[in-house]
Amino acid sequence: MRLVVLMFCVISAICCGCKGGEMKTTDIDLSALKTIPPQQWEALAGKKIYFGHQSVGYNIMEGIQDIMAEFPQIKL
């Protein structure tokens, strides 16, 4: 019984501690993207990638759109 109560407390603390929020993209250094050759971007653009969780997939797709806006030569 103690284990169940302990597990409940830990899970509750984790759930209450996760507040979400937006990530500040100004803190991310994207300069390394300039070193990737165009052939590698083309190879990546030809791949299909599946995400197991919808909200994570949406966040990743938003990030990809942000990167493509800053680096128009990247076409994913």
All heavy atoms as a GROMACS GRO file, in nm:
protein
  584
    1MET      N    1   0.082  -0.119   0.000
    1MET     CA    2   0.000   0.000   0.000
    1MET      C    3   0.087   0.127   0.000
    1MET      O    4   0.055   0.223  -0.066
    1MET     CB    5  -0.093  -0.003   0.122
    1MET     CG    6  -0.188   0.112   0.128
    1MET     SD    7  -0.303   0.101  -0.010
    1MET     CE    8  -0.405   0.238   0.022
    2ARG      N    9   0.197   0.122   0.076
    2ARG     CA   10   0.286   0.237   0.079
    2ARG      C   11   0.343   0.267  -0.060
    2ARG      O   12   0.360   0.382  -0.097
    2ARG     CB   13   0.401   0.214   0.176
    2ARG     CG   14   0.361   0.222   0.319
    2ARG     CD   15   0.482   0.204   0.407
    2ARG     NE   16   0.444   0.210   0.547
    2ARG     CZ   17   0.523   0.180   0.645
    2ARG    NH1   18   0.646   0.138   0.620
    2ARG    NH2   19   0.482   0.190   0.769
    3LEU      N   20   0.373   0.161  -0.132
    3LEU     CA   21   0.428   0.178  -0.267
    3LEU      C   22   0.328   0.247  -0.358
    3LEU      O   23   0.364   0.336  -0.435
    3LEU     CB   24   0.470   0.042  -0.325
    3LEU     CG   25   0.532   0.046  -0.464
    3LEU    CD1   26   0.660   0.129  -0.463
    3LEU    CD2   27   0.562  -0.094  -0.512
    4VAL      N   28   0.202   0.210  -0.348
    4VAL     CA   29   0.097   0.271  -0.430
    4VAL      C   30   0.085   0.420  -0.398
    4VAL      O   31   0.077   0.504  -0.487
    4VAL     CB   32  -0.038   0.198  -0.410
    4VAL    CG1   33  -0.150   0.271  -0.481
    4VAL    CG2   34  -0.029   0.054  -0.458
    5VAL      N   35   0.085   0.454  -0.271
    5VAL     CA   36   0.075   0.593  -0.230
    5VAL      C   37   0.198   0.671  -0.277
    5VAL      O   38   0.186   0.783  -0.328
    5VAL     CB   39   0.058   0.604  -0.076
    5VAL    CG1   40   0.067   0.748  -0.030
    5VAL    CG2   41  -0.074   0.542  -0.032
    6LEU      N   42   0.315   0.612  -0.263
    6LEU     CA   43   0.438   0.677  -0.309
    6LEU      C   44   0.434   0.700  -0.460
    6LEU      O   45   0.468   0.810  -0.507
    6LEU     CB   46   0.560   0.592  -0.270
    6LEU     CG   47   0.694   0.646  -0.317
    6LEU    CD1   48   0.723   0.782  -0.253
    6LEU    CD2   49   0.804   0.547  -0.287
    7MET      N   50   0.393   0.600  -0.535
    7MET     CA   51   0.384   0.613  -0.681
    7MET      C   52   0.285   0.723  -0.719
    7MET      O   53   0.310   0.802  -0.809
    7MET     CB   54   0.344   0.480  -0.746
    7MET     CG   55   0.450   0.372  -0.732
    7MET     SD   56   0.596   0.408  -0.827
    7MET     CE   57   0.537   0.373  -0.988
    8PHE      N   58   0.172   0.728  -0.650
    8PHE     CA   59   0.071   0.830  -0.676
    8PHE      C   60   0.130   0.969  -0.652
    8PHE      O   61   0.110   1.061  -0.731
    8PHE     CB   62  -0.053   0.808  -0.589
    8PHE     CG   63  -0.156   0.916  -0.605
    8PHE    CD1   64  -0.237   0.920  -0.716
    8PHE    CD2   65  -0.169   1.015  -0.508
    8PHE    CE1   66  -0.330   1.022  -0.732
    8PHE    CE2   67  -0.262   1.116  -0.522
    8PHE     CZ   68  -0.343   1.120  -0.634
    9CYS      N   69   0.203   0.986  -0.543
    9CYS     CA   70   0.263   1.115  -0.510
    9CYS      C   71   0.367   1.156  -0.615
    9CYS      O   72   0.371   1.272  -0.657
    9CYS     CB   73   0.327   1.110  -0.372
    9CYS     SG   74   0.207   1.098  -0.238
   10VAL      N   75   0.449   1.062  -0.658
   10VAL     CA   76   0.551   1.092  -0.759
   10VAL      C   77   0.485   1.130  -0.891
   10VAL      O   78   0.522   1.230  -0.954
   10VAL     CB   79   0.646   0.971  -0.777
   10VAL    CG1   80   0.736   0.990  -0.898
   10VAL    CG2   81   0.729   0.950  -0.652
   11ILE      N   82   0.388   1.055  -0.934
   11ILE     CA   83   0.319   1.084  -1.061
   11ILE      C   84   0.247   1.218  -1.053
   11ILE      O   85   0.250   1.297  -1.147
   11ILE     CB   86   0.224   0.969  -1.099
   11ILE    CG1   87   0.306   0.845  -1.136
   11ILE    CG2   88   0.133   1.009  -1.215
   11ILE    CD1   89   0.225   0.719  -1.154
   12SER      N   90   0.184   1.245  -0.940
   12SER     CA   91   0.114   1.373  -0.923
   12SER      C   92   0.212   1.489  -0.929
   12SER      O   93   0.184   1.592  -0.990
   12SER     CB   94   0.040   1.376  -0.789
   12SER     OG   95  -0.061   1.279  -0.788
   13ALA      N   96   0.328   1.474  -0.865
   13ALA     CA   97   0.428   1.580  -0.866
   13ALA      C   98   0.480   1.606  -1.007
   13ALA      O   99   0.499   1.720  -1.048
   13ALA     CB  100   0.544   1.545  -0.774
   14ILE      N  101   0.500   1.499  -1.082
   14ILE     CA  102   0.547   1.513  -1.221
   14ILE      C  103   0.442   1.584  -1.305
   14ILE      O  104   0.474   1.676  -1.381
   14ILE     CB  105   0.584   1.376  -1.280
   14ILE    CG1  106   0.710   1.322  -1.212
   14ILE    CG2  107   0.606   1.386  -1.431
   14ILE    CD1  108   0.742   1.179  -1.246
   15CYS      N  109   0.318   1.542  -1.294
   15CYS     CA  110   0.210   1.601  -1.374
   15CYS      C  111   0.188   1.748  -1.339
   15CYS      O  112   0.165   1.831  -1.426
   15CYS     CB  113   0.081   1.523  -1.356
   15CYS     SG  114   0.086   1.359  -1.430
   16CYS      N  115   0.194   1.781  -1.213
   16CYS     CA  116   0.173   1.920  -1.171
   16CYS      C  117   0.292   2.007  -1.206
   16CYS      O  118   0.277   2.128  -1.223
   16CYS     CB  119   0.146   1.925  -1.021
   16CYS     SG  120  -0.011   1.848  -0.976
   17GLY      N  121   0.409   1.949  -1.216
   17GLY     CA  122   0.528   2.026  -1.245
   17GLY      C  123   0.546   2.059  -1.392
   17GLY      O  124   0.624   2.146  -1.428
   18CYS      N  125   0.475   1.991  -1.479
   18CYS     CA  126   0.487   2.013  -1.624
   18CYS      C  127   0.388   2.121  -1.665
   18CYS      O  128   0.269   2.095  -1.674
   18CYS     CB  129   0.460   1.884  -1.701
   18CYS     SG  130   0.579   1.756  -1.665
   19LYS      N  131   0.438   2.240  -1.691
   19LYS     CA  132   0.350   2.351  -1.724
   19LYS      C  133   0.352   2.383  -1.872
   19LYS      O  134   0.276   2.465  -1.919
   19LYS     CB  135   0.388   2.473  -1.643
   19LYS     CG  136   0.368   2.451  -1.496
   19LYS     CD  137   0.397   2.573  -1.417
   19LYS     CE  138   0.382   2.537  -1.270
   19LYS     NZ  139   0.360   2.645  -1.184
   20GLY      N  140   0.440   2.322  -1.947
   20GLY     CA  141   0.447   2.349  -2.090
   20GLY      C  142   0.500   2.489  -2.116
   20GLY      O  143   0.577   2.542  -2.039
   21GLY      N  144   0.456   2.547  -2.223
   21GLY     CA  145   0.500   2.682  -2.258
   21GLY      C  146   0.575   2.680  -2.388
   21GLY      O  147   0.610   2.575  -2.440
   22GLU      N  148   0.596   2.798  -2.440
   22GLU     CA  149   0.664   2.808  -2.567
   22GLU      C  150   0.815   2.813  -2.548
   22GLU      O  151   0.866   2.868  -2.452
   22GLU     CB  152   0.619   2.935  -2.641
   22GLU     CG  153   0.477   2.923  -2.692
   22GLU     CD  154   0.443   3.034  -2.788
   22GLU    OE1  155   0.534   3.078  -2.861
   22GLU    OE2  156   0.328   3.074  -2.789
   23MET      N  157   0.883   2.755  -2.645
   23MET     CA  158   1.028   2.757  -2.644
   23MET      C  159   1.075   2.886  -2.711
   23MET      O  160   1.016   2.930  -2.809
   23MET     CB  161   1.079   2.638  -2.724
   23MET     CG  162   1.207   2.584  -2.679
   23MET     SD  163   1.237   2.431  -2.765
   23MET     CE  164   1.389   2.474  -2.843
   24LYS      N  165   1.177   2.946  -2.660
   24LYS     CA  166   1.231   3.067  -2.720
   24LYS      C  167   1.335   3.028  -2.823
   24LYS      O  168   1.442   2.980  -2.789
   24LYS     CB  169   1.292   3.155  -2.612
   24LYS     CG  170   1.190   3.204  -2.513
   24LYS     CD  171   1.255   3.288  -2.406
   24LYS     CE  172   1.151   3.327  -2.304
   24LYS     NZ  173   1.209   3.402  -2.194
   25THR      N  174   1.303   3.047  -2.950
   25THR     CA  175   1.394   3.007  -3.056
   25THR      C  176   1.516   3.097  -3.063
   25THR      O  177   1.612   3.064  -3.129
   25THR     CB  178   1.323   3.004  -3.192
   25THR    OG1  179   1.266   3.133  -3.217
   25THR    CG2  180   1.216   2.899  -3.195
   26THR      N  181   1.512   3.211  -2.997
   26THR     CA  182   1.628   3.299  -2.999
   26THR      C  183   1.745   3.238  -2.925
   26THR      O  184   1.859   3.279  -2.943
   26THR     CB  185   1.594   3.436  -2.937
   26THR    OG1  186   1.544   3.414  -2.805
   26THR    CG2  187   1.491   3.509  -3.020
   27ASP      N  188   1.720   3.137  -2.842
   27ASP     CA  189   1.825   3.072  -2.765
   27ASP      C  190   1.895   2.961  -2.844
   27ASP      O  191   1.991   2.904  -2.796
   27ASP     CB  192   1.769   3.012  -2.636
   27ASP     CG  193   1.712   3.119  -2.545
   27ASP    OD1  194   1.749   3.237  -2.560
   27ASP    OD2  195   1.631   3.084  -2.459
   28ILE      N  196   1.847   2.931  -2.963
   28ILE     CA  197   1.899   2.820  -3.040
   28ILE      C  198   1.992   2.872  -3.149
   28ILE      O  199   1.957   2.961  -3.225
   28ILE     CB  200   1.784   2.738  -3.102
   28ILE    CG1  201   1.695   2.684  -2.992
   28ILE    CG2  202   1.837   2.626  -3.189
   28ILE    CD1  203   1.568   2.620  -3.042
   29ASP      N  204   2.112   2.815  -3.157
   29ASP     CA  205   2.210   2.854  -3.258
   29ASP      C  206   2.193   2.762  -3.379
   29ASP      O  207   2.220   2.643  -3.372
   29ASP     CB  208   2.351   2.842  -3.202
   29ASP     CG  209   2.457   2.882  -3.302
   29ASP    OD1  210   2.424   2.950  -3.402
   29ASP    OD2  211   2.574   2.845  -3.282
   30LEU      N  212   2.148   2.819  -3.489
   30LEU     CA  213   2.123   2.741  -3.610
   30LEU      C  214   2.237   2.753  -3.712
   30LEU      O  215   2.224   2.705  -3.823
   30LEU     CB  216   1.991   2.786  -3.675
   30LEU     CG  217   1.866   2.772  -3.590
   30LEU    CD1  218   1.745   2.828  -3.663
   30LEU    CD2  219   1.842   2.626  -3.554
   31SER      N  220   2.346   2.814  -3.674
   31SER     CA  221   2.456   2.836  -3.769
   31SER      C  222   2.515   2.705  -3.821
   31SER      O  223   2.568   2.702  -3.932
   31SER     CB  224   2.565   2.922  -3.706
   31SER     OG  225   2.621   2.856  -3.594
   32ALA      N  226   2.505   2.597  -3.746
   32ALA     CA  227   2.560   2.469  -3.791
   32ALA      C  228   2.484   2.415  -3.913
   32ALA      O  229   2.539   2.333  -3.988
   32ALA     CB  230   2.554   2.367  -3.678
   33LEU      N  231   2.362   2.461  -3.934
   33LEU     CA  232   2.285   2.414  -4.051
   33LEU      C  233   2.350   2.456  -4.182
   33LEU      O  234   2.331   2.392  -4.284
   33LEU     CB  235   2.141   2.468  -4.045
   33LEU     CG  236   2.057   2.419  -3.928
   33LEU    CD1  237   1.920   2.485  -3.931
   33LEU    CD2  238   2.042   2.268  -3.931
   34LYS      N  239   2.428   2.564  -4.179
   34LYS     CA  240   2.495   2.612  -4.300
   34LYS      C  241   2.603   2.516  -4.347
   34LYS      O  242   2.643   2.520  -4.462
   34LYS     CB  243   2.556   2.750  -4.274
   34LYS     CG  244   2.452   2.855  -4.245
   34LYS     CD  245   2.519   2.988  -4.210
   34LYS     CE  246   2.414   3.090  -4.172
   34LYS     NZ  247   2.475   3.217  -4.130
   35THR      N  248   2.652   2.431  -4.259
   35THR     CA  249   2.761   2.340  -4.295
   35THR      C  250   2.712   2.210  -4.358
   35THR      O  251   2.793   2.131  -4.404
   35THR     CB  252   2.845   2.305  -4.170
   35THR    OG1  253   2.763   2.234  -4.077
   35THR    CG2  254   2.900   2.431  -4.104
   36ILE      N  255   2.582   2.189  -4.361
   36ILE     CA  256   2.527   2.064  -4.416
   36ILE      C  257   2.512   2.080  -4.567
   36ILE      O  258   2.448   2.173  -4.614
   36ILE     CB  259   2.391   2.031  -4.351
   36ILE    CG1  260   2.411   2.013  -4.200
   36ILE    CG2  261   2.328   1.908  -4.415
   36ILE    CD1  262   2.285   2.000  -4.121
   37PRO      N  263   2.571   1.989  -4.644
   37PRO     CA  264   2.566   2.001  -4.790
   37PRO      C  265   2.423   1.981  -4.844
   37PRO      O  266   2.343   1.908  -4.786
   37PRO     CB  267   2.658   1.889  -4.840
   37PRO     CG  268   2.700   1.811  -4.723
   37PRO     CD  269   2.651   1.877  -4.600
   38PRO      N  270   2.392   2.046  -4.957
   38PRO     CA  271   2.258   2.036  -5.016
   38PRO      C  272   2.215   1.892  -5.045
   38PRO      O  273   2.096   1.860  -5.035
   38PRO     CB  274   2.268   2.116  -5.146
   38PRO     CG  275   2.386   2.205  -5.129
   38PRO     CD  276   2.478   2.136  -5.033
   39GLN      N  277   2.310   1.804  -5.079
   39GLN     CA  278   2.276   1.664  -5.109
   39GLN      C  279   2.212   1.596  -4.987
   39GLN      O  280   2.122   1.514  -5.002
   39GLN     CB  281   2.399   1.584  -5.154
   39GLN     CG  282   2.465   1.635  -5.278
   39GLN     CD  283   2.564   1.748  -5.251
   39GLN    OE1  284   2.578   1.798  -5.140
   39GLN    NE2  285   2.631   1.792  -5.357
   40GLN      N  286   2.261   1.630  -4.868
   40GLN     CA  287   2.204   1.569  -4.747
   40GLN      C  288   2.064   1.622  -4.720
   40GLN      O  289   1.978   1.548  -4.673
   40GLN     CB  290   2.296   1.593  -4.627
   40GLN     CG  291   2.421   1.509  -4.636
   40GLN     CD  292   2.507   1.522  -4.511
   40GLN    OE1  293   2.506   1.624  -4.443
   40GLN    NE2  294   2.583   1.417  -4.482
   41TRP      N  295   2.039   1.750  -4.747
   41TRP     CA  296   1.903   1.803  -4.731
   41TRP      C  297   1.808   1.736  -4.830
   41TRP      O  298   1.694   1.704  -4.796
   41TRP     CB  299   1.901   1.955  -4.751
   41TRP     CG  300   1.965   2.031  -4.640
   41TRP    CD1  301   2.074   2.111  -4.648
   41TRP    CD2  302   1.925   2.031  -4.502
   41TRP    NE1  303   2.105   2.163  -4.524
   41TRP    CE2  304   2.014   2.115  -4.433
   41TRP    CE3  305   1.823   1.970  -4.430
   41TRP    CZ2  306   2.004   2.140  -4.296
   41TRP    CZ3  307   1.813   1.994  -4.293
   41TRP    CH2  308   1.902   2.077  -4.229
   42GLU      N  309   1.854   1.714  -4.954
   42GLU     CA  310   1.772   1.648  -5.055
   42GLU      C  311   1.740   1.504  -5.013
   42GLU      O  312   1.628   1.457  -5.030
   42GLU     CB  313   1.842   1.650  -5.190
   42GLU     CG  314   1.850   1.788  -5.251
   42GLU     CD  315   1.940   1.793  -5.374
   42GLU    OE1  316   1.975   1.687  -5.428
   42GLU    OE2  317   1.976   1.906  -5.413
   43ALA      N  318   1.839   1.435  -4.957
   43ALA     CA  319   1.816   1.298  -4.911
   43ALA      C  320   1.714   1.295  -4.797
   43ALA      O  321   1.625   1.210  -4.793
   43ALA     CB  322   1.947   1.234  -4.866
   44LEU      N  323   1.725   1.390  -4.705
   44LEU     CA  324   1.630   1.397  -4.594
   44LEU      C  325   1.491   1.431  -4.644
   44LEU      O  326   1.391   1.374  -4.597
   44LEU     CB  327   1.676   1.502  -4.493
   44LEU     CG  328   1.586   1.520  -4.371
   44LEU    CD1  329   1.575   1.391  -4.292
   44LEU    CD2  330   1.637   1.633  -4.284
   45ALA      N  331   1.481   1.520  -4.743
   45ALA     CA  332   1.351   1.559  -4.798
   45ALA      C  333   1.279   1.440  -4.861
   45ALA      O  334   1.156   1.436  -4.867
   45ALA     CB  335   1.367   1.671  -4.899
   46GLY      N  336   1.354   1.340  -4.907
   46GLY     CA  337   1.294   1.224  -4.970
   46GLY      C  338   1.249   1.116  -4.871
   46GLY      O  339   1.191   1.015  -4.911
   47LYS      N  340   1.274   1.136  -4.744
   47LYS     CA  341   1.238   1.036  -4.641
   47LYS      C  342   1.099   1.064  -4.585
   47LYS      O  343   1.053   1.177  -4.581
   47LYS     CB  344   1.338   1.041  -4.526
   47LYS     CG  345   1.481   1.021  -4.565
   47LYS     CD  346   1.512   0.878  -4.584
   47LYS     CE  347   1.661   0.863  -4.614
   47LYS     NZ  348   1.695   0.732  -4.652
   48LYS      N  349   1.035   0.958  -4.539
   48LYS     CA  350   0.910   0.971  -4.465
   48LYS      C  351   0.941   0.944  -4.319
   48LYS      O  352   1.002   0.844  -4.285
   48LYS     CB  353   0.806   0.870  -4.514
   48LYS     CG  354   0.750   0.904  -4.649
   48LYS     CD  355   0.637   0.811  -4.685
   48LYS     CE  356   0.584   0.849  -4.822
   48LYS     NZ  357   0.468   0.770  -4.858
   49ILE      N  358   0.897   1.036  -4.233
   49ILE     CA  359   0.922   1.024  -4.090
   49ILE      C  360   0.788   1.027  -4.019
   49ILE      O  361   0.706   1.116  -4.042
   49ILE     CB  362   1.014   1.137  -4.040
   49ILE    CG1  363   1.146   1.132  -4.116
   49ILE    CG2  364   1.034   1.128  -3.890
   49ILE    CD1  365   1.237   1.249  -4.092
   50TYR      N  366   0.765   0.930  -3.933
   50TYR     CA  367   0.640   0.920  -3.859
   50TYR      C  368   0.665   0.948  -3.711
   50TYR      O  369   0.764   0.903  -3.655
   50TYR     CB  370   0.579   0.780  -3.874
   50TYR     CG  371   0.544   0.747  -4.018
   50TYR    CD1  372   0.634   0.682  -4.100
   50TYR    CD2  373   0.422   0.786  -4.071
   50TYR    CE1  374   0.603   0.654  -4.232
   50TYR    CE2  375   0.390   0.759  -4.202
   50TYR     CZ  376   0.480   0.692  -4.283
   50TYR     OH  377   0.450   0.665  -4.413
   51PHE      N  378   0.576   1.025  -3.652
   51PHE     CA  379   0.587   1.058  -3.510
   51PHE      C  380   0.481   0.980  -3.434
   51PHE      O  381   0.366   0.973  -3.476
   51PHE     CB  382   0.566   1.208  -3.487
   51PHE     CG  383   0.664   1.293  -3.565
   51PHE    CD1  384   0.624   1.361  -3.678
   51PHE    CD2  385   0.796   1.303  -3.524
   51PHE    CE1  386   0.714   1.437  -3.750
   51PHE    CE2  387   0.886   1.379  -3.595
   51PHE     CZ  388   0.845   1.446  -3.709
   52GLY      N  389   0.520   0.925  -3.320
   52GLY     CA  390   0.429   0.843  -3.241
   52GLY      C  391   0.331   0.923  -3.157
   52GLY      O  392   0.235   0.869  -3.106
   53HIS      N  393   0.353   1.052  -3.144
   53HIS     CA  394   0.264   1.133  -3.061
   53HIS      C  395   0.231   1.260  -3.139
   53HIS      O  396   0.320   1.331  -3.184
   53HIS     CB  397   0.333   1.167  -2.929
   53HIS     CG  398   0.240   1.222  -2.826
   53HIS    ND1  399   0.202   1.352  -2.824
   53HIS    CD2  400   0.177   1.162  -2.723
   53HIS    CE1  401   0.120   1.373  -2.723
   53HIS    NE2  402   0.103   1.258  -2.660
   54GLN      N  403   0.104   1.289  -3.153
   54GLN     CA  404   0.060   1.397  -3.240
   54GLN      C  405   0.114   1.533  -3.198
   54GLN      O  406   0.162   1.609  -3.282
   54GLN     CB  407  -0.093   1.400  -3.242
   54GLN     CG  408  -0.151   1.489  -3.348
   54GLN     CD  409  -0.301   1.475  -3.356
   54GLN    OE1  410  -0.365   1.416  -3.270
   54GLN    NE2  411  -0.359   1.528  -3.462
   55SER      N  412   0.110   1.566  -3.071
   55SER     CA  413   0.155   1.699  -3.030
   55SER      C  414   0.305   1.716  -3.053
   55SER      O  415   0.351   1.824  -3.087
   55SER     CB  416   0.119   1.727  -2.885
   55SER     OG  417   0.194   1.645  -2.798
   56VAL      N  418   0.381   1.610  -3.034
   56VAL     CA  419   0.526   1.618  -3.061
   56VAL      C  420   0.548   1.640  -3.210
   56VAL      O  421   0.630   1.721  -3.251
   56VAL     CB  422   0.597   1.490  -3.012
   56VAL    CG1  423   0.742   1.490  -3.055
   56VAL    CG2  424   0.585   1.477  -2.861
   57GLY      N  425   0.474   1.569  -3.291
   57GLY     CA  426   0.485   1.585  -3.436
   57GLY      C  427   0.453   1.727  -3.479
   57GLY      O  428   0.522   1.785  -3.563
   58TYR      N  429   0.348   1.786  -3.420
   58TYR     CA  430   0.314   1.925  -3.452
   58TYR      C  431   0.427   2.019  -3.413
   58TYR      O  432   0.462   2.109  -3.488
   58TYR     CB  433   0.185   1.968  -3.382
   58TYR     CG  434   0.060   1.912  -3.444
   58TYR    CD1  435  -0.043   1.864  -3.365
   58TYR    CD2  436   0.043   1.909  -3.582
   58TYR    CE1  437  -0.158   1.813  -3.420
   58TYR    CE2  438  -0.073   1.858  -3.639
   58TYR     CZ  439  -0.174   1.810  -3.557
   58TYR     OH  440  -0.288   1.761  -3.613
   59ASN      N  441   0.486   1.999  -3.296
   59ASN     CA  442   0.596   2.085  -3.251
   59ASN      C  443   0.716   2.073  -3.342
   59ASN      O  444   0.781   2.173  -3.375
   59ASN     CB  445   0.637   2.050  -3.107
   59ASN     CG  446   0.530   2.082  -3.007
   59ASN    OD1  447   0.437   2.157  -3.035
   59ASN    ND2  448   0.540   2.025  -2.890
   60ILE      N  449   0.746   1.952  -3.384
   60ILE     CA  450   0.860   1.932  -3.474
   60ILE      C  451   0.834   1.997  -3.609
   60ILE      O  452   0.921   2.063  -3.666
   60ILE     CB  453   0.893   1.782  -3.488
   60ILE    CG1  454   0.948   1.730  -3.354
   60ILE    CG2  455   0.992   1.757  -3.601
   60ILE    CD1  456   0.968   1.582  -3.348
   61MET      N  457   0.712   1.984  -3.658
   61MET     CA  458   0.678   2.045  -3.787
   61MET      C  459   0.685   2.198  -3.780
   61MET      O  460   0.729   2.263  -3.874
   61MET     CB  461   0.540   1.998  -3.835
   61MET     CG  462   0.535   1.850  -3.868
   61MET     SD  463   0.666   1.794  -3.981
   61MET     CE  464   0.628   1.887  -4.127
   62GLU      N  465   0.644   2.255  -3.669
   62GLU     CA  466   0.656   2.400  -3.651
   62GLU      C  467   0.803   2.441  -3.653
   62GLU      O  468   0.838   2.544  -3.712
   62GLU     CB  469   0.591   2.444  -3.520
   62GLU     CG  470   0.440   2.440  -3.523
   62GLU     CD  471   0.378   2.472  -3.388
   62GLU    OE1  472   0.453   2.501  -3.291
   62GLU    OE2  473   0.255   2.469  -3.378
   63GLY      N  474   0.887   2.362  -3.590
   63GLY     CA  475   1.030   2.391  -3.590
   63GLY      C  476   1.090   2.382  -3.729
   63GLY      O  477   1.173   2.465  -3.767
   64ILE      N  478   1.047   2.284  -3.806
   64ILE     CA  479   1.095   2.269  -3.944
   64ILE      C  480   1.053   2.390  -4.027
   64ILE      O  481   1.131   2.443  -4.106
   64ILE     CB  482   1.044   2.137  -4.006
   64ILE    CG1  483   1.116   2.019  -3.940
   64ILE    CG2  484   1.065   2.135  -4.157
   64ILE    CD1  485   1.061   1.884  -3.978
   65GLN      N  486   0.930   2.436  -4.008
   65GLN     CA  487   0.884   2.556  -4.080
   65GLN      C  488   0.967   2.678  -4.043
   65GLN      O  489   1.000   2.759  -4.129
   65GLN     CB  490   0.736   2.579  -4.053
   65GLN     CG  491   0.647   2.476  -4.118
   65GLN     CD  492   0.501   2.488  -4.076
   65GLN    OE1  493   0.468   2.561  -3.984
   65GLN    NE2  494   0.415   2.414  -4.143
   66ASP      N  495   1.001   2.692  -3.916
   66ASP     CA  496   1.085   2.803  -3.872
   66ASP      C  497   1.223   2.797  -3.936
   66ASP      O  498   1.276   2.899  -3.981
   66ASP     CB  499   1.100   2.803  -3.720
   66ASP     CG  500   0.971   2.836  -3.647
   66ASP    OD1  501   0.876   2.886  -3.711
   66ASP    OD2  502   0.965   2.808  -3.524
   67ILE      N  503   1.280   2.678  -3.942
   67ILE     CA  504   1.412   2.661  -4.004
   67ILE      C  505   1.406   2.693  -4.153
   67ILE      O  506   1.492   2.763  -4.207
   67ILE     CB  507   1.466   2.519  -3.980
   67ILE    CG1  508   1.505   2.503  -3.832
   67ILE    CG2  509   1.585   2.488  -4.070
   67ILE    CD1  510   1.538   2.361  -3.792
   68MET      N  511   1.302   2.645  -4.221
   68MET     CA  512   1.290   2.672  -4.365
   68MET      C  513   1.267   2.821  -4.392
   68MET      O  514   1.308   2.871  -4.495
   68MET     CB  515   1.180   2.586  -4.426
   68MET     CG  516   1.217   2.439  -4.431
   68MET     SD  517   1.104   2.324  -4.514
   68MET     CE  518   0.953   2.404  -4.533
   69ALA      N  519   1.203   2.890  -4.300
   69ALA     CA  520   1.184   3.035  -4.318
   69ALA      C  521   1.317   3.109  -4.307
   69ALA      O  522   1.342   3.206  -4.380
   69ALA     CB  523   1.085   3.088  -4.214
   70GLU      N  524   1.402   3.063  -4.219
   70GLU     CA  525   1.532   3.128  -4.201
   70GLU      C  526   1.634   3.085  -4.306
   70GLU      O  527   1.723   3.160  -4.342
   70GLU     CB  528   1.587   3.098  -4.062
   70GLU     CG  529   1.709   3.179  -4.029
   70GLU     CD  530   1.745   3.175  -3.882
   70GLU    OE1  531   1.658   3.147  -3.798
   70GLU    OE2  532   1.863   3.200  -3.852
   71PHE      N  533   1.621   2.961  -4.355
   71PHE     CA  534   1.712   2.907  -4.455
   71PHE      C  535   1.630   2.858  -4.575
   71PHE      O  536   1.598   2.741  -4.587
   71PHE     CB  537   1.793   2.789  -4.397
   71PHE     CG  538   1.880   2.828  -4.281
   71PHE    CD1  539   1.834   2.814  -4.152
   71PHE    CD2  540   2.007   2.876  -4.302
   71PHE    CE1  541   1.914   2.850  -4.044
   71PHE    CE2  542   2.089   2.912  -4.196
   71PHE     CZ  543   2.041   2.899  -4.066
   72PRO      N  544   1.594   2.948  -4.667
   72PRO     CA  545   1.506   2.911  -4.779
   72PRO      C  546   1.565   2.804  -4.871
   72PRO      O  547   1.490   2.739  -4.945
   72PRO     CB  548   1.484   3.041  -4.854
   72PRO     CG  549   1.562   3.145  -4.786
   72PRO     CD  550   1.628   3.087  -4.666
   73GLN      N  551   1.695   2.784  -4.868
   73GLN     CA  552   1.756   2.681  -4.952
   73GLN      C  553   1.723   2.540  -4.904
   73GLN      O  554   1.736   2.444  -4.977
   73GLN     CB  555   1.909   2.701  -4.962
   73GLN     CG  556   1.987   2.673  -4.836
   73GLN     CD  557   1.994   2.790  -4.739
   73GLN    OE1  558   1.916   2.882  -4.745
   73GLN    NE2  559   2.089   2.782  -4.648
   74ILE      N  560   1.677   2.528  -4.778
   74ILE     CA  561   1.638   2.398  -4.723
   74ILE      C  562   1.493   2.374  -4.759
   74ILE      O  563   1.404   2.450  -4.720
   74ILE     CB  564   1.656   2.395  -4.570
   74ILE    CG1  565   1.803   2.417  -4.534
   74ILE    CG2  566   1.605   2.263  -4.514
   74ILE    CD1  567   1.828   2.432  -4.385
   75LYS      N  568   1.468   2.270  -4.835
   75LYS     CA  569   1.332   2.241  -4.880
   75LYS      C  570   1.294   2.101  -4.831
   75LYS      O  571   1.333   2.002  -4.888
   75LYS     CB  572   1.323   2.248  -5.031
   75LYS     CG  573   1.372   2.382  -5.084
   75LYS     CD  574   1.305   2.420  -5.212
   75LYS     CE  575   1.356   2.546  -5.275
   75LYS     NZ  576   1.391   2.655  -5.193
   76LEU      N  577   1.221   2.097  -4.721
   76LEU     CA  578   1.179   1.969  -4.665
   76LEU      C  579   1.030   1.949  -4.683
   76LEU      O  580   0.955   2.042  -4.689
   76LEU     CB  581   1.215   1.963  -4.516
   76LEU     CG  582   1.364   1.974  -4.485
   76LEU    CD1  583   1.385   1.979  -4.334
   76LEU    CD2  584   1.439   1.856  -4.542
   0.00000   0.00000   0.00000
